[in-house]
């Protein structure tokens, strides 16, 4: 079993596991019954504090233990060994009874001295409900942040559009006035030129009169063209839309960190993970665009997520591994199933690589996110 090497908090929930002789005697079991495999007795309590005896460091707890519990583990809600139950206090009258467990510090020291390698972790134990609630809050906060960003972007776009509309409207008004004024000037010049041409023709100056009359006609035609070509107010919407498109094209779009095919070294996210019997902090991950992982395992796709359900023959566990390339996030959920549930799952004959999720009875789920 994995040993928890971190500090044990006062008031933490604990479970004592063992084979108290009083239970065996109450059931009328004889020696032949005792040598057959039986389910251990589990009692719950809380940590009352650390106590150091004259010989070794101990954990004081309230989980009921009796003769026969000695040598059995005291575990936390994540299944890690906090200590080994060794002795208890004797109740006199109405006095409360307490149990003492040799602490994990003593156990790890002993194992090191005897060159025995044991699995250990210092990650605090958090419940699956706590992790799920935090994930729900994180997702809600992320959605709220995205909605707020979209609202801010829409408000910014409205302000930009309003400013552009005001500026473009003023430009069109000024352009219209300028063209009307220019057309009026050319019209006046054309009238003057026409009058001058008439005077020249009356004086018998035929060629200069005709030339001047042609100039007057050109000025008149130009005045009409400029007046008719003045911008219309209906062009405001078109110019605003064109300007908004140009502004959007100039802005660099924010591309999400999408994982492409290749090898990755993932680092675990302890704030979003529930780690019970593992201290693994890094994961080597080879991803192919078609869903092949580490060049040997095919994942199935469900929307943006690729996943696989794995049930090893030698373990009573169900592991759901999933990868989301758009988030560059790999998640591993492992459920320690009971023997009855595993037997039913084995008889169903379903392919666990693509079958449904495991039953809702999930003691000590492990959730790790990279």
Buried (B, 14 or more C-beta within 10 A) or exposed (E): EBBBBBEBEEEBBBBBBBBBBEBBEEEEBEEEEEEEEEEBBEBEBEBBEBEEEEEBBBBBBBBBBBEBBBEBBBBBBBBBBBBBBBBBEEEEEEEEEBBBBBBBBBBBEBBEEEEEEBEBBEBBBBBBEEBEEBEEEEEEEEEEEEEEEEEEEEEEEEEBBEEBBEEBBEEBEEEBEEBBEBBEEBBEBBBEBBEBBBEBBEEEBEEEBEBBBEBBBEBBEBBBEBBEEBBEEEEBEEBBEEBBEEEEEEEEEEEEEEBEEEEBEBEBEBEBBBBBBBEEEEBEBBBBEEBBBEEEEEBEEEEEBBBBBBBEEEEBBBBBBBBBBEBBBBBBBBBBBEEEBBEEBEEEEEEBBEEEEBEEEBEBBBBBBB
